Amino acid sequence: MLVAAAVCPCPPLLVPEVAAGAAPELDAARAACTDALGVLAAARPDRLVVVGPAAESEHGAYPEGARGSFRGFGVELDVRLGRAGDAAGAPGARRLPPSLAVAAWLLRRTGWSDAPIEGLGVRETLATERCVAAGKEIAARAGRVALLVMGDGSACRTLKAPGYLDERAAPFDAQAARALAAADVAALEALDAGAAQELMVSGRAPWQVLAGAAEGAGLSGALLFEDAPYGVGYLVAAWS
């Protein structure tokens, strides 16, 4: 059963070494993520599942100890999802997608040691019903399950945004923010997958996995951070 969830953005720029001189611009987002992870720890879960957007080749499960890296962003920084594991270190083991690497960095930064961890990369195009089904399966894995859900809002909030300015972007992000603030499962499931893809929303599928996991859990929500630096919507929320 799901007992708590934290929702965080997943830009590699969240990692100060990647952001370099621009790191202070996301200090407030980092602080909110720390607070959200504190809610997870306070829930005393039996298992933590980290869910984030992934490319087609990165879709699927990642064991505890799976490794990731920010070397592709010009920084010699490696991370690991929780404690070391034999399977994760085996030859040919898959590397964490960027979203889960950012999650691994957040967990290391906050000193997570409260429960075993596993990761799940989900395709950004995964249909809503499949996201919801995946969430329900996750919630059934242990008596007390916590979720760390990674994902960004639209990347079309300004003229300089990665996807340029789209007038639908701000209303879409506001809809997602209201749903996350209220722990509104139905509203999250109602997010339009087609519009999300057009607006370059990486968080839609992970948020809908959260919706599936939270069905019937009776959690309450709080929105801890909402902003659109660089023209990309970043949201931080905590459910408990």
Buried (B, 14 or more C-beta within 10 A) or exposed (E): BBBBBBBBBBBBBBBBBBBEEEBEEBEBBBEBBBBBBEBBBBBEBBBBBBBBBBEEEBBEEBBBBBBBBBEEBEBEBBBBBBEEBEEBEEEEBBBBBBBBBBBBBBBEBBEBEBBBBBBBBBBBBBEBEBBBEBBBEBBEEBEBBBBBBBBBBBBBBBEEBEBBEBEEBBEBBEBBBBBBBBBBBEBBBEBBBEBBBBBBBBBBBBBBBBBBBBBEBEBEBBBBBBBBBBBBBBBBBBBB
